[in-house]
């Protein structure tokens, strides 16, 4: 964790829970700006990317960043709504910020992101210290609403746009190691998974201009970054048309439309420089194509790793989840990955234990799918009913909590088993590793990741951003250990 954490016991407990979300704060940028911004970000990589956009917007208004809420003029929480626990964490943090505000009544407190979009004006009513509520598509309004808050007027904007992509905003890289960076390539989601709030909190899918994406990736490489991760709720559905995004061109009959799908975009970014690694997240099993897989195989700098959430290994449960694919379809996509990219391609997943009406046999189908795929790692949760979702409206949350927790533990145990099995296959092999810095546990060792997204620890004083070859000598379920070749 970066920055000053006041409620450390709560946040440490959050880290221990399998269903907890990730957490990051701003750092002190050392600037002498008259006003300071503090942001806490929860949830997915898209939220962290959004916080970098927010920081950029406020930086143009003269704000610097601070790692301490006590030193901030504006405190923002970029929130996650995917599980109840994530929202409760935010409410607990707001209680802490209430104490900060009592000491400094001039500070402005705002809630951003998915929780803001879901609860809207209720946040202003329920959490009396909140001055601003902005949804994911309203961040351009921040400067105006901050000024109004400073004058004593509370503000809200939760309008969901069909066009906003923030393509023209250059993000301020927060908590950056100077080696890896996120690039948002699309926003929103058109999939209506019955358990998920994202379509309601982030709106409809829209893809960003590919040339702005290439420009951002090129600038990052020129600044010394050596890896970019292309982000979207469902990157495989990325599709951009020059004609559709410039209506004035519709009247020009001689115009040839430029259409870019995700495979084309991957190739465009990969061609920037062979020393720029390209990752992406997240793929949807219904949309990932052989064209994408063949593009990955064509370019060595497109990382050999795919995050392919399954959620369940049973076709009936998948239908209830409205995932629009079956167990057989999912296995077909995994087989295609193995056939085209080979067994060394890393595959990770999301798994939900205890979805509505799930039987013991159906739970065992999830465990057997894990045995078949051999995921390198997974994000694993028990089902948490979210207000407003299709599942909340249509199904009874009928699996007892103790059963959910027991099934989740079995999934965790299975993942630990297959992760170790996969990592043991790497012992004796040599991998190209991009060094990201010093190991968190030992200053004498360096840490990086291989193409399959596995953490590799090895001895050596190697500058970050350097590529090295490392032979693997040992492993745990989570980490590979090796020596420089």
Helices and strands as residue ranges (DSSP letters): H 8-16, E 22-25, E 35-43, H 45-59, E 63-65, G 69-71, E 74-79, H 84-103, E 108-113, H 114-119, H 122-126, E 132-134, G 139-141, H 142-150, E 155-157, E 180-184, E 186-187, H 198-202, E 206-207, H 210-222, E 227-231, G 235-237, E 239-241, G 247-251, E 259-261, H 262-270, E 277-281, H 290-298, E 305-307, H 315-320, H 327-341, E 346-353, H 360-373, E 377-382, H 390-394, H 401-424, E 430-438, E 445-449, E 455-459, E 467-475, E 479-484
